[in-house]
Amino acid sequence: MLSLFALGFYNIRNIELITSKVGGTFENHYTVEKSTRFFYEGTAKREQIVIFALSELDTKYIGDGPYSYFDIRTGEFKNTIHFSQIIWTYFDLGLVGLILIFLYAYYLIKYMVPNNRKMFFSLLFLTGIYMFYTTPFSEIGILFNLFLFFNIKSDNECNNYSFPRLEKK
């Protein structure tokens, strides 16, 4: 299913309507040169930040410490205005932090979906994408909804309700 989506996206990428809305072809926007220029201008998109980090920056094993990418005290970005859980973690904590944050997501999803492998891998993939576009582990509302959603059990599973279920006897 995912491969069909990727194939369809690949085939429509150069249609005039798509390129006019995006501002040109994807290949022209995501080059190392443009990514580097936009990063230093402070307007790089998330994908361009990753391209810049992979091509131009030295590998950060430990990271630059807290507030190196975004200072929560002043509300100012130090590099560029786009950030996500993955980008923020990489600049602040490095590869060690990225591994830990992915392990945290892995065990969190494994805890919530213990017996369904297909659902587990689907959620792990979606969480990875979601972590690329936002910061789910720093927003209590997202975590609350995640736990609430996965604590809803089917009728044949054992639930610990604080009040008795309303069933016909």
GUKOL-118852 format. One record per residue (C-alpha): x, y, z; residue in one letter; residue number from 1. Coordinates in steps of 0.001 Angstrom, whole numbers. Layout:
{X X, Y Y, Z Z, code A, pos NUM}
...
//
This chain:
{X 0, Y 0, Z 0, code M, pos 1}
{X 2778, Y 2408, Z 978, code L, pos 2}
{X 4749, Y 1531, Z -2144, code S, pos 3}
{X 1702, Y 2327, Z -4317, code L, pos 4}
{X 1396, Y 5708, Z -2598, code F, pos 5}
{X 5100, Y 6425, Z -3161, code A, pos 6}
{X 4848, Y 5352, Z -6812, code L, pos 7}
{X 1800, Y 7583, Z -7345, code G, pos 8}
{X 3539, Y 10533, Z -5693, code F, pos 9}
{X 6636, Y 9979, Z -7826, code Y, pos 10}
{X 4546, Y 10024, Z -11014, code N, pos 11}
{X 2679, Y 13264, Z -10199, code I, pos 12}
{X 5662, Y 15245, Z -8921, code R, pos 13}
{X 6260, Y 17106, Z -12193, code N, pos 14}
{X 2652, Y 17970, Z -13060, code I, pos 15}
{X 2378, Y 21729, Z -13615, code E, pos 16}
{X -322, Y 22231, Z -10956, code L, pos 17}
{X 1818, Y 20497, Z -8330, code I, pos 18}
{X 5041, Y 22304, Z -9229, code T, pos 19}
{X 3297, Y 25704, Z -9290, code S, pos 20}
{X 1920, Y 25166, Z -5772, code K, pos 21}
{X 5250, Y 23928, Z -4430, code V, pos 22}
{X 7349, Y 26487, Z -6305, code G, pos 23}
{X 9224, Y 24158, Z -8629, code G, pos 24}
{X 10216, Y 20522, Z -8714, code T, pos 25}
{X 11144, Y 18717, Z -5535, code F, pos 26}
{X 14602, Y 17927, Z -6856, code E, pos 27}
{X 15377, Y 21666, Z -7157, code N, pos 28}
{X 14297, Y 22487, Z -3595, code H, pos 29}
{X 16125, Y 19732, Z -1780, code Y, pos 30}
{X 19691, Y 20061, Z -2978, code T, pos 31}
{X 22636, Y 20451, Z -624, code V, pos 32}
{X 23339, Y 23974, Z -1885, code E, pos 33}
{X 19781, Y 25239, Z -1384, code K, pos 34}
{X 19441, Y 23452, Z 1940, code S, pos 35}
{X 22649, Y 25075, Z 3189, code T, pos 36}
{X 21593, Y 28525, Z 1989, code R, pos 37}
{X 18115, Y 28275, Z 3543, code F, pos 38}
{X 19559, Y 26919, Z 6803, code F, pos 39}
{X 21864, Y 29917, Z 7195, code Y, pos 40}
{X 19025, Y 32278, Z 6229, code E, pos 41}
{X 16899, Y 30673, Z 8946, code G, pos 42}
{X 14101, Y 29586, Z 6600, code T, pos 43}
{X 15008, Y 25959, Z 5902, code A, pos 44}
{X 12218, Y 23393, Z 5879, code K, pos 45}
{X 12487, Y 20262, Z 8008, code R, pos 46}
{X 13705, Y 18146, Z 5105, code E, pos 47}
{X 16312, Y 20780, Z 4207, code Q, pos 48}
{X 17518, Y 20837, Z 7825, code I, pos 49}
{X 18089, Y 17078, Z 7646, code V, pos 50}
{X 19897, Y 17387, Z 4292, code I, pos 51}
{X 22074, Y 20159, Z 5739, code F, pos 52}
{X 22828, Y 18192, Z 8912, code A, pos 53}
{X 23760, Y 15056, Z 6962, code L, pos 54}
{X 25939, Y 16837, Z 4416, code S, pos 55}
{X 27508, Y 19836, Z 6147, code E, pos 56}
{X 27573, Y 19321, Z 9926, code L, pos 57}
{X 29918, Y 17094, Z 11844, code D, pos 58}
{X 28128, Y 14173, Z 13467, code T, pos 59}
{X 26854, Y 15124, Z 16903, code K, pos 60}
{X 27171, Y 12079, Z 19140, code Y, pos 61}
{X 26311, Y 13910, Z 22359, code I, pos 62}
{X 24763, Y 17145, Z 21057, code G, pos 63}
{X 25194, Y 20769, Z 22082, code D, pos 64}
{X 23122, Y 20636, Z 25261, code G, pos 65}
{X 19784, Y 22107, Z 26218, code P, pos 66}
{X 18546, Y 25226, Z 24441, code Y, pos 67}
{X 21062, Y 24861, Z 21604, code S, pos 68}
{X 18350, Y 24792, Z 18935, code Y, pos 69}
{X 15416, Y 26539, Z 20598, code F, pos 70}
{X 15573, Y 28536, Z 23815, code D, pos 71}
{X 12293, Y 27949, Z 25651, code I, pos 72}
{X 13052, Y 30765, Z 28093, code R, pos 73}
{X 13153, Y 33457, Z 25425, code T, pos 74}
{X 11120, Y 31699, Z 22709, code G, pos 75}
{X 13859, Y 32225, Z 20119, code E, pos 76}
{X 15233, Y 29777, Z 17588, code F, pos 77}
{X 19006, Y 29644, Z 17325, code K, pos 78}
{X 19161, Y 28083, Z 13840, code N, pos 79}
{X 15944, Y 28076, Z 11850, code T, pos 80}
{X 12246, Y 28401, Z 12584, code I, pos 81}
{X 11256, Y 24808, Z 11810, code H, pos 82}
{X 11734, Y 22164, Z 14439, code F, pos 83}
{X 10452, Y 18748, Z 15379, code S, pos 84}
{X 11117, Y 16094, Z 17999, code Q, pos 85}
{X 13819, Y 14527, Z 15830, code I, pos 86}
{X 15579, Y 17765, Z 14847, code I, pos 87}
{X 15379, Y 19285, Z 18308, code W, pos 88}
{X 16645, Y 16081, Z 19935, code T, pos 89}
{X 19534, Y 15766, Z 17482, code Y, pos 90}
{X 20822, Y 19299, Z 18050, code F, pos 91}
{X 20343, Y 19188, Z 21835, code D, pos 92}
{X 21234, Y 15565, Z 22639, code L, pos 93}
{X 22902, Y 14188, Z 19496, code G, pos 94}
{X 22713, Y 10633, Z 18174, code L, pos 95}
{X 22566, Y 9238, Z 21707, code V, pos 96}
{X 19436, Y 11303, Z 22339, code G, pos 97}
{X 17890, Y 10203, Z 19033, code L, pos 98}
{X 18443, Y 6565, Z 19894, code I, pos 99}
{X 16932, Y 7092, Z 23339, code L, pos 100}
{X 13885, Y 8944, Z 22004, code I, pos 101}
{X 13240, Y 6208, Z 19431, code F, pos 102}
{X 13646, Y 3528, Z 22109, code L, pos 103}
{X 11181, Y 5447, Z 24284, code Y, pos 104}
{X 8665, Y 5539, Z 21409, code A, pos 105}
{X 9280, Y 1838, Z 20696, code Y, pos 106}
{X 8622, Y 728, Z 24279, code Y, pos 107}
{X 5692, Y 3103, Z 24704, code L, pos 108}
{X 3945, Y 1688, Z 21638, code I, pos 109}
{X 4945, Y -1874, Z 22535, code K, pos 110}
{X 3334, Y -1376, Z 25952, code Y, pos 111}
{X 107, Y -62, Z 24445, code M, pos 112}
{X -196, Y -2599, Z 21598, code V, pos 113}
{X 1395, Y -5776, Z 22972, code P, pos 114}
{X -260, Y -8483, Z 20850, code N, pos 115}
{X -831, Y -6952, Z 17429, code N, pos 116}
{X 2358, Y -6838, Z 15335, code R, pos 117}
{X 750, Y -5185, Z 12323, code K, pos 118}
{X -704, Y -2399, Z 14473, code M, pos 119}
{X 2587, Y -2071, Z 16365, code F, pos 120}
{X 4712, Y -1532, Z 13241, code F, pos 121}
{X 2105, Y 749, Z 11682, code S, pos 122}
{X 2063, Y 2926, Z 14794, code L, pos 123}
{X 5834, Y 2899, Z 15067, code L, pos 124}
{X 6102, Y 4113, Z 11472, code F, pos 125}
{X 3429, Y 6785, Z 11978, code L, pos 126}
{X 5053, Y 7929, Z 15211, code T, pos 127}
{X 8375, Y 8331, Z 13402, code G, pos 128}
{X 6717, Y 10496, Z 10762, code I, pos 129}
{X 4819, Y 12412, Z 13434, code Y, pos 130}
{X 8042, Y 13034, Z 15367, code M, pos 131}
{X 9521, Y 14530, Z 12192, code F, pos 132}
{X 6795, Y 17191, Z 12030, code Y, pos 133}
{X 6023, Y 18020, Z 15677, code T, pos 134}
{X 7161, Y 17389, Z 19246, code T, pos 135}
{X 4727, Y 14782, Z 20602, code P, pos 136}
{X 6710, Y 13971, Z 23747, code F, pos 137}
{X 6725, Y 17543, Z 24978, code S, pos 138}
{X 2984, Y 18117, Z 24611, code E, pos 139}
{X 871, Y 16630, Z 27387, code I, pos 140}
{X -2300, Y 16726, Z 25276, code G, pos 141}
{X -818, Y 14462, Z 22611, code I, pos 142}
{X 443, Y 11948, Z 25172, code L, pos 143}
{X -2868, Y 12019, Z 27056, code F, pos 144}
{X -4825, Y 11291, Z 23862, code N, pos 145}
{X -2393, Y 8538, Z 22924, code L, pos 146}
{X -2862, Y 6757, Z 26257, code F, pos 147}
{X -6617, Y 7351, Z 26229, code L, pos 148}
{X -6959, Y 5925, Z 22729, code F, pos 149}
{X -5011, Y 2760, Z 23472, code F, pos 150}
{X -6629, Y 2070, Z 26825, code N, pos 151}
{X -9969, Y 1512, Z 25105, code I, pos 152}
{X -10196, Y -2262, Z 24995, code K, pos 153}
{X -12505, Y -4534, Z 23072, code S, pos 154}
{X -15289, Y -6449, Z 24826, code D, pos 155}
{X -13345, Y -9693, Z 25038, code N, pos 156}
{X -10369, Y -8112, Z 26829, code E, pos 157}
{X -10146, Y -7710, Z 30569, code C, pos 158}
{X -10678, Y -4099, Z 31637, code N, pos 159}
{X -10352, Y -2506, Z 35035, code N, pos 160}
{X -13181, Y -20, Z 35099, code Y, pos 161}
{X -13764, Y 2109, Z 38159, code S, pos 162}
{X -17489, Y 1526, Z 37829, code F, pos 163}
{X -19375, Y -1619, Z 36760, code P, pos 164}
{X -20237, Y -1990, Z 33116, code R, pos 165}
{X -23825, Y -1512, Z 32096, code L, pos 166}
{X -24729, Y -4845, Z 30581, code E, pos 167}
{X -27930, Y -6798, Z 30303, code K, pos 168}
{X -27975, Y -9772, Z 32636, code K, pos 169}
//
